[in-house]
Amino acid sequence: MADCCASNDNILLFSCSGGSNVAQIANDAAKALDQLGQGRMYCAVGVASRLPSFIETANAAGKRVAIDGCEVHCLKKGFEAAGVPVDVHVVVTDLGIAKGHHFNYGPDDVALVAGAVGDKLGARPCCSGGGQ
Amino acid sequence: MDIQILGTGCAKCKTLYANAEAAVKELGLDATLTKVEDLREIIKLGVMTTPALAVDGKVKVAGKVATVADIKKLLA
């Protein structure tokens, strides 16, 4: 099964995880992309807090994906402050989802965001299941 | 009956498709078999591990390659 996604381990996925629907959609999209083998979710707060080991790991990745919830771009700004480049940046509100202090969203919203990331990455073959 | 094989195009997905095709043939079912490779469509169905198999929009197998015998049991 050589076409599975071993190479995708080199893509790190970071997401906003704030107190709004768009933040949690970002988080769920990163989880889905991780579980579907499109990259590996990693601790955004660790990087934004400028913890050396997290910065080292983030800088060693082939690509860094940042999924921000809204136009405040906390995640991207945190990475800039930490000196870590962002290669793919997706903002949930840019995709037409309005920000609110609620968590009423569904798989269609998560799919929209994960799909936008997949488009930018060029989604690749992956079987995330454990075996036959 | 609409059978969907969900996955982003890996070898395991292709094996699952072939197994589903064989199961349908052996059971003599009138079924439509389609591949779903788009991430959006896969996530909309709530699938987080691939390959997966859905029947009429309901996920029956996820994260493994079901055998022909397994799929026949699901479809019978």
Backbone of each chain as ProteinMPNN parsed JSONL, in Angstrom:
{"seq_chain_A": "MADCCASNDNILLFSCSGGSNVAQIANDAAKALDQLGQGRMYCAVGVASRLPSFIETANAAGKRVAIDGCEVHCLKKGFEAAGVPVDVHVVVTDLGIAKGHHFNYGPDDVALVAGAVGDKLGARPCCSGGGQ", "coords_chain_A": {"N_chain_A": [[0.838, -1.199, 0.0], [1.75, 1.31, -0.965], [0.967, 3.844, -1.697], [-0.176, 5.158, 0.36], [-0.32, 7.634, 3.014], [2.274, 8.365, 4.1], [4.029, 10.451, 3.626], [2.563, 12.627, 4.305], [2.907, 13.165, 6.934], [4.624, 15.161, 7.147], [3.291, 17.478, 6.943], [2.013, 19.905, 8.96], [-0.827, 20.613, 10.91], [-2.548, 23.325, 12.166], [-4.875, 24.885, 14.34], [-7.287, 27.417, 15.124], [-8.865, 27.618, 18.285], [-10.888, 28.847, 19.66], [-13.567, 30.609, 21.446], [-15.941, 30.416, 19.817], [-18.319, 29.629, 17.197], [-16.985, 29.539, 14.683], [-14.344, 29.168, 15.408], [-14.379, 26.636, 16.583], [-15.22, 25.163, 14.438], [-12.986, 25.407, 12.834], [-11.198, 23.982, 14.403], [-12.373, 21.422, 14.375], [-12.188, 20.893, 11.653], [-9.436, 20.679, 11.312], [-9.001, 18.404, 12.862], [-10.431, 16.515, 11.377], [-9.0, 16.537, 8.962], [-6.578, 15.57, 9.86], [-7.325, 12.987, 10.756], [-8.109, 11.921, 8.373], [-5.799, 11.645, 7.115], [-4.429, 13.772, 5.909], [-2.501, 15.31, 6.967], [-0.75, 16.243, 10.006], [-2.155, 17.011, 13.058], [-1.209, 19.618, 15.241], [0.046, 21.316, 18.186], [-1.168, 24.45, 18.392], [-1.175, 26.495, 20.274], [1.11, 26.016, 21.697], [3.092, 26.792, 19.9], [2.401, 29.493, 19.42], [2.795, 30.434, 21.944], [5.415, 30.508, 22.042], [7.08, 28.412, 22.824], [10.1, 26.742, 22.915], [10.541, 23.983, 21.999], [8.213, 23.414, 20.597], [8.261, 25.337, 18.622], [10.521, 24.545, 17.264], [9.732, 22.046, 16.239], [7.597, 22.867, 14.595], [8.929, 24.492, 12.742], [10.452, 22.603, 11.495], [8.737, 21.227, 9.885], [7.439, 20.276, 6.64], [5.361, 21.691, 5.503], [3.248, 24.164, 6.89], [0.05, 24.469, 8.056], [-2.374, 26.821, 8.784], [-5.405, 27.294, 10.331], [-7.519, 29.725, 10.788], [-10.184, 31.078, 12.758], [-11.555, 33.527, 12.42], [-11.467, 36.936, 11.114], [-9.664, 38.203, 12.74], [-7.355, 36.787, 12.895], [-5.734, 35.489, 14.836], [-4.179, 33.169, 15.08], [-2.393, 33.17, 12.881], [-1.059, 35.567, 13.402], [0.105, 34.954, 15.853], [1.897, 33.007, 15.066], [3.532, 34.497, 13.383], [4.644, 36.216, 15.265], [6.111, 34.385, 16.66], [7.972, 33.734, 14.861], [7.536, 31.737, 13.022], [6.854, 30.458, 9.891], [3.8, 30.517, 7.944], [2.415, 28.382, 5.673], [0.073, 27.63, 4.381], [-2.91, 29.303, 4.636], [-6.068, 29.451, 5.963], [-9.203, 30.933, 6.479], [-12.027, 30.721, 8.404], [-14.313, 32.44, 8.41], [-13.961, 33.741, 6.011], [-14.959, 31.976, 4.249], [-17.602, 32.267, 4.211], [-19.033, 31.679, 6.489], [-20.71, 32.874, 9.232], [-19.52, 34.478, 12.178], [-20.241, 33.59, 15.539], [-21.256, 33.527, 18.983], [-21.802, 30.708, 19.63], [-22.372, 27.191, 19.26], [-23.55, 25.943, 17.161], [-23.248, 24.118, 14.641], [-22.518, 22.02, 11.813], [-21.581, 18.917, 10.107], [-21.433, 19.74, 7.44], [-20.395, 22.339, 7.537], [-17.873, 21.884, 8.636], [-16.842, 20.275, 6.656], [-16.729, 22.063, 4.532], [-14.664, 23.795, 5.29], [-12.479, 22.046, 5.738], [-12.322, 21.048, 3.179], [-11.521, 23.327, 1.769], [-8.964, 23.655, 2.752], [-7.872, 21.256, 1.848], [-8.015, 21.701, -0.921], [-6.087, 23.684, -1.218], [-3.827, 22.373, -0.392], [-3.745, 20.313, -2.135], [-5.278, 17.67, -2.159], [-4.438, 14.362, -1.269], [-3.897, 10.833, -2.023], [-4.928, 8.711, 0.552], [-5.15, 6.217, 2.988], [-6.558, 6.028, 5.947], [-7.238, 4.124, 7.684], [-6.637, 1.359, 9.932], [-5.932, -1.186, 8.911], [-6.36, -4.3, 7.082]], "CA_chain_A": [[0.0, 0.0, 0.0], [2.756, 2.367, -0.947], [0.47, 5.194, -1.979], [-0.745, 5.786, 1.543], [0.119, 9.006, 3.185], [3.4, 8.558, 5.007], [4.64, 11.761, 3.375], [1.725, 13.689, 4.861], [3.358, 13.475, 8.29], [5.443, 16.369, 7.064], [2.388, 18.627, 6.946], [1.445, 20.117, 10.293], [-2.11, 21.321, 10.894], [-2.785, 24.123, 13.367], [-6.18, 25.534, 14.231], [-7.884, 28.235, 16.164], [-9.736, 26.804, 19.135], [-11.478, 29.846, 20.553], [-14.909, 30.451, 21.995], [-17.003, 30.746, 18.861], [-18.595, 28.55, 16.244], [-15.974, 29.442, 13.624], [-13.129, 28.619, 16.014], [-14.532, 25.19, 16.765], [-15.258, 24.568, 13.088], [-11.57, 25.32, 12.449], [-10.615, 22.874, 15.17], [-12.916, 20.16, 13.854], [-11.646, 20.677, 10.307], [-8.067, 20.173, 11.482], [-9.116, 17.023, 13.336], [-10.864, 15.675, 10.253], [-7.885, 16.411, 8.017], [-5.608, 14.673, 10.51], [-7.835, 11.622, 10.761], [-8.196, 11.444, 6.991], [-4.443, 11.449, 6.615], [-3.946, 14.871, 5.067], [-1.464, 16.023, 7.714], [-0.774, 15.888, 11.434], [-2.542, 18.154, 13.886], [-0.176, 19.921, 16.228], [-0.416, 22.29, 19.18], [-1.012, 25.84, 17.963], [-0.878, 27.36, 21.422], [2.522, 25.808, 22.03], [3.901, 27.634, 19.003], [2.093, 30.908, 19.666], [3.372, 30.773, 23.253], [6.871, 30.564, 21.779], [7.811, 27.356, 23.531], [11.148, 26.36, 21.963], [10.41, 22.672, 21.357], [7.096, 23.49, 19.646], [8.734, 26.138, 17.483], [11.472, 23.709, 16.521], [8.955, 21.053, 15.479], [6.845, 23.562, 13.538], [9.851, 24.94, 11.705], [11.006, 21.44, 10.797], [7.716, 20.649, 8.995], [7.524, 20.655, 5.231], [4.349, 22.74, 5.31], [2.46, 24.496, 8.069], [-1.3, 24.925, 7.711], [-3.042, 27.517, 9.888], [-6.833, 27.524, 10.095], [-8.039, 30.728, 11.7], [-11.639, 31.139, 12.783], [-12.112, 34.794, 11.943], [-10.575, 37.913, 10.504], [-8.662, 38.677, 13.707], [-6.142, 36.05, 12.514], [-4.9, 35.254, 16.033], [-3.225, 32.083, 14.862], [-1.343, 33.635, 11.969], [-0.277, 36.586, 14.104], [0.91, 34.261, 16.865], [3.007, 32.353, 14.375], [4.453, 35.558, 12.945], [5.369, 36.682, 16.456], [7.031, 33.326, 17.063], [8.948, 33.54, 13.78], [7.24, 30.49, 12.306], [6.071, 30.778, 8.697], [2.565, 29.781, 7.631], [2.437, 28.109, 4.228], [-1.32, 27.619, 3.911], [-3.737, 29.999, 5.626], [-7.496, 29.429, 5.638], [-9.979, 31.63, 7.511], [-13.387, 30.166, 8.306], [-15.3, 33.47, 8.045], [-13.761, 34.054, 4.584], [-15.688, 30.974, 3.462], [-19.026, 32.599, 4.253], [-19.681, 31.258, 7.739], [-20.725, 34.013, 10.149], [-19.038, 34.186, 13.528], [-21.194, 33.813, 16.622], [-20.918, 32.826, 20.218], [-22.636, 29.511, 19.747], [-21.688, 26.037, 18.666], [-24.513, 25.284, 16.294], [-22.731, 23.888, 13.293], [-22.596, 20.605, 11.481], [-20.546, 18.347, 9.246], [-21.29, 20.493, 6.189], [-19.494, 23.463, 7.808], [-16.527, 21.324, 8.813], [-16.422, 19.802, 5.34], [-16.402, 23.24, 3.714], [-13.354, 24.309, 5.7], [-11.473, 21.019, 5.444], [-12.189, 20.998, 1.721], [-10.731, 24.483, 1.326], [-7.558, 23.332, 3.058], [-7.488, 20.193, 0.92], [-7.791, 22.307, -2.24], [-4.808, 24.409, -1.207], [-2.738, 21.407, -0.236], [-3.796, 19.298, -3.168], [-5.585, 16.465, -1.38], [-3.702, 13.231, -1.821], [-4.413, 9.542, -1.613], [-4.581, 8.271, 1.905], [-6.063, 5.36, 3.722], [-6.237, 6.29, 7.342], [-7.63, 2.981, 8.487], [-5.524, 0.614, 10.486], [-5.503, -2.388, 8.205], [-7.332, -5.007, 6.248]], "C_chain_A": [[0.875, 1.252, 0.0], [2.199, 3.756, -1.178], [-0.217, 5.833, -0.779], [0.133, 6.953, 1.968], [1.276, 9.214, 4.146], [4.009, 9.953, 4.843], [3.837, 12.901, 3.994], [2.081, 14.026, 6.306], [4.164, 14.761, 8.301], [4.604, 17.64, 6.983], [1.805, 18.759, 8.344], [0.217, 21.015, 10.191], [-2.309, 22.036, 12.23], [-4.145, 24.794, 13.229], [-6.452, 26.44, 15.414], [-8.752, 27.305, 17.022], [-10.444, 27.7, 20.145], [-12.925, 29.579, 20.906], [-16.015, 30.857, 21.057], [-17.227, 29.555, 17.942], [-17.464, 28.402, 15.233], [-14.656, 28.868, 14.154], [-13.225, 27.104, 16.136], [-14.702, 24.457, 15.434], [-13.824, 24.394, 12.589], [-10.915, 24.122, 13.126], [-11.088, 21.524, 14.627], [-12.382, 19.85, 12.453], [-10.219, 20.127, 10.397], [-8.081, 18.721, 11.95], [-9.486, 16.084, 12.179], [-9.718, 15.46, 9.265], [-6.811, 15.481, 8.569], [-6.088, 13.23, 10.382], [-7.973, 11.048, 9.36], [-6.835, 11.476, 6.308], [-3.865, 12.566, 5.77], [-2.858, 15.693, 5.763], [-1.545, 15.593, 9.165], [-1.101, 17.128, 12.249], [-1.502, 18.352, 14.984], [-0.634, 21.112, 17.067], [-0.115, 23.733, 18.779], [-0.605, 26.746, 19.123], [0.588, 27.22, 21.836], [3.439, 26.665, 21.181], [3.673, 29.109, 19.32], [2.63, 31.373, 21.017], [4.897, 30.798, 23.214], [7.648, 29.566, 22.63], [8.819, 26.75, 22.557], [10.937, 25.016, 21.269], [9.283, 22.666, 20.326], [7.507, 24.274, 18.395], [9.679, 25.317, 16.614], [10.727, 22.691, 15.652], [8.213, 21.716, 14.32], [7.771, 23.991, 12.408], [10.425, 23.79, 10.889], [10.007, 20.828, 9.816], [7.935, 21.104, 7.557], [6.561, 21.786, 4.913], [3.604, 22.934, 6.621], [1.126, 25.081, 7.607], [-1.906, 25.594, 8.94], [-4.494, 27.767, 9.503], [-7.324, 28.486, 11.171], [-9.558, 30.728, 11.648], [-12.173, 32.401, 12.122], [-11.022, 35.755, 11.485], [-9.558, 38.516, 11.479], [-7.315, 37.979, 13.463], [-5.193, 35.823, 13.692], [-3.792, 34.242, 15.764], [-2.061, 32.551, 13.988], [-0.448, 34.671, 12.653], [0.627, 35.963, 15.164], [2.116, 33.585, 16.244], [4.027, 33.393, 13.903], [5.291, 36.049, 14.122], [6.409, 35.664, 16.911], [8.101, 33.066, 16.0], [8.761, 32.244, 13.024], [6.392, 30.821, 11.076], [4.811, 29.935, 8.571], [2.52, 29.61, 6.117], [1.044, 28.111, 3.619], [-2.171, 28.25, 5.005], [-5.179, 30.001, 5.152], [-8.241, 30.071, 6.809], [-11.445, 31.233, 7.345], [-14.389, 31.234, 7.854], [-15.15, 33.895, 6.577], [-14.552, 33.108, 3.688], [-17.201, 31.161, 3.576], [-19.763, 32.143, 5.5], [-19.575, 32.416, 8.732], [-20.302, 33.588, 11.549], [-20.125, 34.459, 14.559], [-20.748, 33.079, 17.87], [-21.931, 31.711, 20.45], [-21.886, 28.366, 19.081], [-22.661, 25.224, 17.817], [-23.943, 25.184, 14.884], [-22.725, 22.383, 13.048], [-21.502, 20.158, 10.55], [-20.354, 19.12, 7.938], [-20.323, 21.668, 6.371], [-18.044, 22.978, 7.923], [-15.976, 20.878, 7.455], [-16.009, 20.959, 4.434], [-14.981, 23.719, 4.013], [-12.245, 23.295, 5.388], [-11.246, 20.916, 3.939], [-11.353, 22.143, 1.183], [-9.25, 24.263, 1.603], [-7.05, 22.28, 2.072], [-7.198, 20.739, -0.476], [-6.422, 22.982, -2.288], [-3.611, 23.47, -1.087], [-2.629, 20.486, -1.445], [-4.023, 17.972, -2.473], [-4.985, 15.23, -2.066], [-4.25, 11.9, -1.317], [-3.993, 9.207, -0.187], [-5.621, 7.301, 2.412], [-5.675, 5.467, 5.184], [-6.581, 5.114, 8.243], [-6.44, 2.13, 8.878], [-5.095, -0.61, 9.705], [-6.633, -3.076, 7.49], [-8.566, -5.366, 7.042]], "O_chain_A": [[0.745, 2.126, 0.857], [2.869, 4.748, -0.892], [-0.777, 6.924, -0.888], [1.176, 7.225, 1.373], [1.253, 10.158, 4.936], [4.451, 10.56, 5.818], [4.353, 14.002, 4.187], [1.627, 15.035, 6.846], [4.359, 15.372, 9.351], [5.143, 18.747, 6.957], [1.176, 17.831, 8.852], [0.217, 22.029, 9.493], [-2.244, 21.417, 13.292], [-4.526, 25.221, 12.14], [-5.937, 26.262, 16.517], [-9.302, 26.322, 16.523], [-10.581, 27.359, 21.32], [-13.445, 28.482, 20.7], [-16.937, 31.569, 21.455], [-16.441, 28.609, 17.912], [-17.025, 27.288, 14.948], [-13.943, 28.168, 13.435], [-12.274, 26.383, 15.833], [-14.37, 23.278, 15.319], [-13.483, 23.37, 11.997], [-10.178, 23.358, 12.503], [-10.292, 20.603, 14.446], [-12.155, 18.69, 12.11], [-9.845, 19.224, 9.649], [-7.278, 17.907, 11.496], [-8.918, 15.001, 12.035], [-9.493, 14.346, 8.791], [-6.211, 14.701, 7.83], [-5.337, 12.356, 9.948], [-7.957, 9.831, 9.178], [-6.732, 11.352, 5.088], [-2.926, 12.35, 5.003], [-2.355, 16.664, 5.198], [-2.309, 14.694, 9.517], [-0.427, 18.154, 12.152], [-0.991, 17.397, 15.57], [-1.574, 21.819, 16.707], [1.032, 24.18, 18.821], [0.214, 27.651, 18.96], [1.22, 28.185, 22.269], [4.435, 27.2, 21.667], [4.623, 29.877, 19.469], [2.89, 32.56, 21.213], [5.564, 31.071, 24.211], [8.749, 29.86, 23.096], [8.434, 26.291, 21.482], [11.137, 24.921, 20.058], [9.381, 21.992, 19.3], [7.15, 23.92, 17.272], [9.636, 25.389, 15.386], [11.054, 22.503, 14.48], [8.198, 21.197, 13.204], [7.419, 23.86, 11.236], [10.833, 23.97, 9.741], [10.39, 19.994, 8.996], [8.524, 22.152, 7.292], [6.882, 22.71, 4.166], [3.365, 21.981, 7.363], [1.086, 26.061, 6.863], [-1.945, 24.998, 10.016], [-4.776, 28.378, 8.472], [-7.517, 28.098, 12.323], [-10.15, 30.416, 10.615], [-13.132, 32.348, 11.353], [-9.834, 35.432, 11.473], [-8.679, 39.268, 11.06], [-6.262, 38.526, 13.791], [-3.978, 35.956, 13.545], [-2.64, 34.425, 16.158], [-0.894, 32.348, 14.324], [0.773, 34.647, 12.498], [1.767, 36.388, 15.35], [3.21, 33.586, 16.809], [5.235, 33.187, 14.015], [6.495, 36.269, 13.991], [7.446, 36.021, 17.47], [9.02, 32.276, 16.213], [9.71, 31.709, 12.45], [5.319, 31.408, 11.211], [4.759, 28.794, 9.029], [2.582, 30.589, 5.373], [0.855, 28.541, 2.481], [-2.163, 27.8, 6.151], [-5.48, 30.495, 4.066], [-7.953, 29.794, 7.973], [-12.024, 31.395, 6.271], [-15.23, 30.958, 6.999], [-16.114, 34.358, 5.968], [-14.786, 33.4, 2.515], [-17.979, 30.332, 3.106], [-20.991, 32.215, 5.557], [-18.476, 32.882, 9.035], [-20.66, 32.517, 12.039], [-20.845, 35.452, 14.459], [-19.964, 32.132, 17.81], [-22.782, 31.777, 21.337], [-20.874, 28.58, 18.414], [-22.601, 23.995, 17.766], [-24.143, 26.068, 14.051], [-22.907, 21.587, 13.969], [-20.593, 20.926, 10.234], [-19.253, 19.155, 7.39], [-19.528, 21.966, 5.479], [-17.122, 23.586, 7.379], [-14.8, 21.079, 7.15], [-15.055, 20.846, 3.663], [-14.203, 24.008, 3.104], [-11.202, 23.653, 4.84], [-10.119, 20.722, 3.483], [-10.568, 21.963, 0.252], [-8.392, 24.633, 0.801], [-5.949, 22.393, 1.533], [-6.257, 20.301, -1.137], [-5.693, 22.866, -3.274], [-2.531, 23.741, -1.611], [-1.561, 19.95, -1.741], [-3.075, 17.228, -2.223], [-5.032, 15.095, -3.289], [-4.97, 11.846, -0.319], [-2.843, 9.405, 0.206], [-6.823, 7.534, 2.284], [-4.594, 5.043, 5.591], [-6.249, 5.114, 9.428], [-5.383, 2.172, 8.248], [-3.948, -1.033, 9.845], [-7.717, -2.52, 7.312], [-9.495, -5.967, 6.501]]}, "seq_chain_B": "MDIQILGTGCAKCKTLYANAEAAVKELGLDATLTKVEDLREIIKLGVMTTPALAVDGKVKVAGKVATVADIKKLLA", "coords_chain_B": {"N_chain_B": [[-30.379, 0.343, -4.801], [-27.744, 2.176, -3.401], [-24.381, 2.195, -3.35], [-21.561, 3.469, -1.792], [-18.105, 4.034, -2.005], [-15.803, 5.305, 0.09], [-13.004, 7.362, 0.122], [-9.73, 8.726, -0.396], [-8.572, 7.799, -2.721], [-6.67, 5.786, -2.384], [-4.77, 2.663, -2.359], [-6.046, 0.796, -0.695], [-8.632, 1.724, -0.761], [-9.291, 1.159, -3.372], [-9.19, -1.589, -3.33], [-11.286, -2.128, -1.59], [-13.392, -1.194, -3.13], [-13.301, -3.011, -5.246], [-13.902, -5.35, -3.847], [-16.498, -4.771, -3.003], [-17.767, -4.597, -5.434], [-17.534, -7.222, -6.311], [-19.068, -8.495, -4.352], [-21.626, -7.473, -4.856], [-22.055, -8.517, -7.376], [-21.968, -11.285, -6.877], [-24.186, -11.566, -5.264], [-26.109, -10.845, -6.978], [-27.319, -8.325, -7.074], [-29.217, -5.335, -7.766], [-27.543, -2.702, -7.92], [-25.983, 0.495, -7.486], [-22.678, 1.45, -7.77], [-20.425, 3.676, -6.463], [-17.507, 5.787, -6.383], [-16.308, 7.885, -3.848], [-14.281, 10.452, -3.604], [-13.823, 12.988, -2.792], [-12.843, 15.179, -0.28], [-14.66, 16.843, 1.06], [-17.164, 15.639, 0.664], [-16.737, 13.208, 1.913], [-16.328, 13.938, 4.601], [-18.768, 15.154, 5.138], [-20.386, 12.973, 5.357], [-19.672, 12.115, 7.77], [-17.459, 10.547, 8.071], [-14.356, 9.636, 9.385], [-12.235, 7.983, 9.2], [-10.638, 6.24, 6.654], [-10.371, 3.464, 4.295], [-13.938, 3.637, 3.562], [-17.299, 2.404, 3.567], [-20.486, 3.066, 2.38], [-23.996, 2.572, 2.483], [-26.763, 3.493, 0.756], [-26.394, 6.084, 1.74], [-25.761, 5.699, 4.389], [-23.191, 5.045, 6.649], [-21.475, 2.055, 6.746], [-19.128, 0.639, 7.033], [-15.966, 1.597, 8.227], [-12.622, 2.618, 8.049], [-11.384, 0.238, 7.439], [-10.617, -2.514, 5.202], [-13.203, -4.137, 4.118], [-14.017, -7.559, 3.643], [-15.084, -9.545, 0.787], [-16.947, -11.387, 1.694], [-17.754, -10.206, 4.104], [-18.992, -7.876, 3.131], [-21.044, -8.947, 1.643], [-22.635, -9.95, 3.681], [-23.483, -7.559, 4.797], [-25.038, -6.515, 2.788], [-26.963, -8.333, 2.221]], "CA_chain_B": [[-29.398, 0.443, -3.718], [-26.597, 3.006, -3.774], [-23.216, 1.859, -2.511], [-20.473, 4.428, -1.98], [-16.801, 3.708, -1.421], [-15.244, 6.596, 0.471], [-11.556, 7.38, 0.339], [-9.11, 9.696, -1.308], [-7.936, 7.187, -3.884], [-5.536, 4.917, -2.041], [-4.879, 1.269, -2.789], [-7.051, 0.108, 0.119], [-9.957, 2.128, -1.27], [-9.51, 0.429, -4.623], [-9.479, -2.978, -2.957], [-12.649, -2.163, -1.039], [-14.302, -1.039, -4.276], [-13.322, -4.294, -5.965], [-14.625, -6.316, -3.005], [-17.927, -4.422, -3.056], [-18.216, -4.953, -6.789], [-17.66, -8.688, -6.339], [-20.196, -8.863, -3.486], [-22.853, -7.132, -5.588], [-22.186, -9.468, -8.483], [-22.275, -12.611, -6.33], [-25.55, -11.553, -4.721], [-27.03, -10.524, -8.071], [-28.096, -7.151, -6.684], [-29.31, -4.169, -8.646], [-26.961, -1.653, -7.077], [-25.06, 1.442, -8.121], [-21.454, 1.545, -6.983], [-19.708, 4.91, -6.814], [-16.362, 6.183, -5.555], [-16.371, 9.256, -3.335], [-12.891, 10.786, -3.271], [-13.749, 14.379, -2.37], [-12.788, 15.315, 1.185], [-15.896, 17.472, 1.564], [-18.247, 14.648, 0.684], [-16.399, 12.189, 2.911], [-16.564, 14.505, 5.938], [-20.217, 15.371, 5.287], [-20.992, 11.706, 5.779], [-19.219, 11.831, 9.132], [-16.381, 9.555, 8.049], [-13.065, 10.175, 9.818], [-11.176, 7.037, 8.836], [-10.915, 5.616, 5.36], [-11.538, 3.506, 3.419], [-15.231, 3.413, 4.177], [-18.369, 1.966, 2.656], [-21.819, 3.512, 2.801], [-25.119, 2.023, 1.714], [-27.871, 4.459, 0.757], [-26.044, 7.256, 2.547], [-25.432, 5.349, 5.775], [-21.868, 4.431, 6.712], [-21.541, 0.704, 7.307], [-17.761, 0.2, 7.342], [-15.0, 2.7, 8.157], [-11.278, 2.374, 8.568], [-10.827, -1.076, 7.111], [-11.047, -3.096, 3.935], [-14.106, -5.267, 4.363], [-13.875, -8.636, 2.664], [-16.282, -9.801, -0.029], [-17.918, -12.082, 2.564], [-18.301, -9.19, 5.036], [-19.882, -6.966, 2.395], [-22.24, -9.716, 1.29], [-23.487, -9.992, 4.881], [-24.068, -6.225, 4.957], [-25.978, -6.199, 1.706], [-27.998, -9.372, 2.085]], "C_chain_B": [[-28.179, 1.22, -4.216], [-25.448, 2.714, -2.813], [-22.093, 2.842, -2.837], [-19.215, 3.92, -1.295], [-16.089, 5.031, -1.179], [-13.757, 6.484, 0.75], [-10.917, 8.262, -0.703], [-8.248, 9.029, -2.378], [-6.77, 6.263, -3.598], [-5.79, 3.479, -2.502], [-5.943, 0.517, -1.988], [-8.465, 0.451, -0.348], [-10.288, 1.343, -2.535], [-9.838, -1.039, -4.34], [-10.9, -3.101, -2.418], [-13.677, -2.038, -2.156], [-14.439, -2.38, -5.013], [-14.092, -5.35, -5.167], [-16.13, -6.053, -3.041], [-18.526, -4.824, -4.399], [-18.46, -6.47, -6.872], [-18.864, -9.134, -5.506], [-21.521, -8.615, -4.192], [-23.119, -8.163, -6.684], [-22.619, -10.843, -7.954], [-23.698, -12.699, -5.782], [-26.593, -11.268, -5.806], [-27.893, -9.317, -7.78], [-28.148, -6.103, -7.788], [-28.829, -2.974, -7.827], [-26.043, -0.755, -7.897], [-23.866, 1.61, -7.199], [-20.707, 2.8, -7.407], [-18.542, 5.141, -5.851], [-16.577, 7.621, -5.111], [-14.965, 9.61, -2.862], [-12.734, 12.21, -2.752], [-13.811, 14.477, -0.839], [-14.089, 15.856, 1.764], [-17.008, 16.437, 1.706], [-17.998, 13.574, 1.742], [-16.728, 12.703, 4.315], [-18.049, 14.739, 6.178], [-20.929, 14.114, 5.752], [-20.522, 11.295, 7.166], [-18.089, 10.826, 9.209], [-15.051, 10.214, 8.409], [-11.922, 9.2, 9.576], [-11.583, 6.349, 7.543], [-10.031, 4.378, 5.188], [-12.828, 3.236, 4.189], [-16.248, 3.022, 3.106], [-19.699, 2.423, 3.228], [-22.859, 2.889, 1.891], [-26.296, 2.973, 1.877], [-27.622, 5.605, 1.74], [-25.709, 6.961, 3.99], [-24.11, 4.583, 5.806], [-21.957, 3.085, 7.425], [-20.165, 0.195, 7.731], [-16.861, 1.417, 7.251], [-13.675, 2.255, 8.735], [-10.72, 0.999, 8.304], [-11.342, -1.542, 5.748], [-11.905, -4.316, 4.259], [-13.918, -6.308, 3.261], [-15.16, -8.771, 1.846], [-17.358, -10.439, 0.848], [-18.566, -11.087, 3.543], [-19.334, -8.313, 4.326], [-21.171, -7.695, 1.99], [-23.198, -9.786, 2.484], [-24.204, -8.651, 5.081], [-25.195, -5.967, 3.967], [-27.15, -7.173, 1.63], [-29.273, -8.995, 2.851]], "O_chain_B": [[-27.655, 0.96, -5.299], [-25.548, 2.961, -1.612], [-21.723, 3.024, -3.997], [-19.253, 3.441, -0.162], [-15.806, 5.781, -2.114], [-13.311, 5.626, 1.512], [-11.49, 8.513, -1.763], [-7.3, 9.633, -2.881], [-5.965, 5.989, -4.488], [-6.877, 3.138, -2.968], [-6.663, -0.312, -2.545], [-9.366, -0.388, -0.339], [-11.426, 0.92, -2.737], [-10.659, -1.648, -5.026], [-11.623, -4.044, -2.74], [-14.713, -2.702, -2.129], [-15.539, -2.813, -5.353], [-14.84, -6.145, -5.736], [-16.934, -6.984, -3.101], [-19.647, -5.326, -4.474], [-19.458, -6.925, -7.429], [-19.596, -10.041, -5.903], [-22.43, -9.444, -4.134], [-24.247, -8.613, -6.885], [-23.515, -11.479, -8.508], [-24.333, -13.752, -5.826], [-27.795, -11.426, -5.588], [-29.057, -9.269, -8.178], [-27.249, -6.003, -8.623], [-29.61, -2.323, -7.134], [-25.417, -1.188, -8.865], [-24.014, 1.877, -6.006], [-20.391, 2.967, -8.585], [-18.581, 4.752, -4.683], [-16.979, 8.471, -5.905], [-14.514, 9.116, -1.828], [-11.649, 12.601, -2.322], [-14.711, 13.93, -0.2], [-14.562, 15.401, 2.806], [-17.696, 16.371, 2.725], [-18.931, 13.093, 2.385], [-17.332, 11.991, 5.118], [-18.538, 14.547, 7.292], [-21.943, 14.177, 6.448], [-20.924, 10.251, 7.68], [-17.787, 10.306, 10.284], [-14.666, 11.221, 7.815], [-10.757, 9.564, 9.735], [-12.729, 5.933, 7.373], [-9.022, 4.259, 5.883], [-12.82, 2.693, 5.294], [-16.068, 3.281, 1.916], [-20.0, 2.2, 4.401], [-22.638, 2.703, 0.694], [-26.763, 3.225, 2.988], [-28.519, 6.03, 2.468], [-25.401, 7.88, 4.749], [-23.931, 3.601, 5.086], [-22.446, 2.99, 8.55], [-20.05, -0.587, 8.675], [-16.97, 2.195, 6.303], [-13.618, 1.6, 9.776], [-9.697, 0.621, 8.874], [-12.339, -1.046, 5.225], [-11.398, -5.377, 4.623], [-13.689, -5.971, 2.1], [-16.188, -8.181, 2.18], [-18.533, -10.082, 0.761], [-19.774, -11.129, 3.774], [-20.411, -8.047, 4.859], [-22.254, -7.109, 2.0], [-24.415, -9.694, 2.321], [-25.369, -8.607, 5.477], [-26.174, -5.288, 4.276], [-28.191, -6.869, 1.047], [-30.244, -9.752, 2.846]]}, "name": "protein", "num_of_chains": 2, "seq": "MADCCASNDNILLFSCSGGSNVAQIANDAAKALDQLGQGRMYCAVGVASRLPSFIETANAAGKRVAIDGCEVHCLKKGFEAAGVPVDVHVVVTDLGIAKGHHFNYGPDDVALVAGAVGDKLGARPCCSGGGQMDIQILGTGCAKCKTLYANAEAAVKELGLDATLTKVEDLREIIKLGVMTTPALAVDGKVKVAGKVATVADIKKLLA"}
